[in-house]
Structure formats: structure tokens, C-alpha cells
Amino acid sequence: MAYTDEHINDCEFFLGKGYKEIHLYLDQYTKEFPIALYLDYHRTFLHNDYGLAIIGNVYKEEGYKAGLIHIFRDYMECPIQFLPKDIVLQRARKAVMYYNNYTGE
């Protein structure tokens, strides 16, 4: 589970901007479903194509990429800055496919 600061650092590294508002948006359900009790259940709501579509409509392509990077980091649960940018964005689609099918069980 990456913290907001880690997501911001990843986006600053890959995109040159932190996009804090996107990370707070994607993780907003941690308030209703605390990680200590529900683990990664909060990801079932916006860590998918639905959440990325909303972000893309508001923040356009760079915001969409920030959402992909956020989801990929959560999926990998490890630092991703050692990976090439094109690989991160490519593999992030696999993470989104995982969360599109994730049921929380």
C-alpha cells in the first residue's frame, strides 16, 4: 500500500508533476473502508477503467497517466522509479485489468 506522498513522488519522477488531487481522489474510499480493517477493498471503486475515465475527462492525458501510475504502484506495492517510463505505462494497463476484475475477496 503506497502512501499519498509516494504516489506524488512517482508522478513527479515520471511526469514532472505530483497530481496530489488525483491520488486523493483515487484513494477517497479509504475513509469509509479503512485499510486496517478492509485491506485494499477501497481499490474496487476507482482503481479501474471507471476511475481512469473520470480522471481522463477532468485532467486529460497527463492526468490519466498519473492515474495509471498510481494504480500500477498499488498493484506492484514496491518502488517503480527504477523502471523505464514506457514500461510503467504499458504494465499499468495490466494492473487496471486486474482491478477491473477484482471483487475484494
C-alpha positions in Angstrom: 0.0 0.0 0.0 1.6 3.2 -1.1 1.1 6.4 0.8 0.0 9.6 -1.0 3.5 11.1 -0.8 4.8 8.0 -2.6 2.3 8.4 -5.4 3.2 12.1 -5.7 6.9 11.3 -5.9 6.3 8.7 -8.6 4.3 11.2 -10.7 6.9 13.9 -10.2 9.6 11.5 -11.3 7.7 10.2 -14.4 5.5 13.2 -15.4 7.2 16.2 -13.8 4.1 17.0 -11.6 2.8 15.3 -8.5 -1.0 15.4 -9.1 -1.9 15.2 -5.4 -5.6 15.8 -6.2 -5.7 12.7 -8.4 -4.2 10.4 -5.7 -6.6 11.8 -3.1 -9.5 11.2 -5.5 -8.5 7.6 -6.2 -8.0 6.8 -2.5 -11.0 8.6 -1.2 -12.8 5.4 -0.1 -10.1 4.7 2.4 -12.1 7.0 4.7 -15.2 4.7 4.5 -13.2 1.5 4.3 -10.1 1.9 6.5 -7.1 -0.2 5.2 -6.5 -1.6 8.7 -10.0 -3.3 8.6 -10.7 -3.8 4.9 -7.2 -4.1 3.3 -7.4 -3.0 -0.3 -11.2 -3.0 -0.7 -11.2 0.7 -1.4 -9.5 0.0 -4.7 -12.6 -1.7 -6.1 -14.3 1.6 -6.6 -11.9 3.8 -8.6 -8.8 1.8 -9.3 -10.2 0.7 -12.7 -11.3 1.9 -16.1 -14.2 3.8 -14.5 -12.0 5.8 -12.3 -9.5 6.4 -15.1 -12.2 7.6 -17.4 -13.3 10.2 -14.9 -9.7 11.4 -14.3 -9.1 11.5 -18.1 -12.2 13.7 -18.6 -11.1 16.1 -16.0 -7.3 16.1 -16.3 -6.8 14.9 -19.9 -4.0 12.6 -21.0 -1.4 13.6 -18.3 -3.9 13.1 -15.5 -4.9 9.8 -17.0 -1.2 8.8 -16.9 -1.0 9.9 -13.3 -3.9 7.6 -12.5 -2.2 4.7 -14.3 1.0 5.3 -12.4 -1.0 5.4 -9.1 -2.8 2.1 -9.9 0.4 0.4 -11.0 2.3 1.4 -7.8 -0.6 0.0 -5.7 -0.6 -3.2 -7.8 3.2 -3.6 -7.6 3.4 -2.5 -3.9 7.1 -1.5 -4.4 9.0 1.4 -5.8 8.6 1.7 -9.5 11.0 4.6 -10.3 13.7 2.1 -11.4 11.5 1.1 -14.4 11.6 2.9 -17.7 8.6 5.3 -18.2 7.2 3.5 -21.2 7.3 0.1 -19.3 5.5 1.6 -16.4 2.6 3.0 -18.5 2.5 -0.3 -20.5 2.4 -2.5 -17.5 -0.1 -0.2 -15.7 -2.8 -1.4 -18.2 -2.3 -4.9 -16.8 -2.8 -3.6 -13.3 -6.0 -1.8 -14.4 -7.3 -5.1 -15.9 -6.6 -6.8 -12.6 -8.6 -4.2 -10.7 -11.4 -4.2 -13.3 -12.0 -7.9 -12.3 -11.2 -7.6 -8.6 -14.0 -8.5 -6.3 -12.4 -7.7 -3.0 -12.3 -11.3 -1.9 
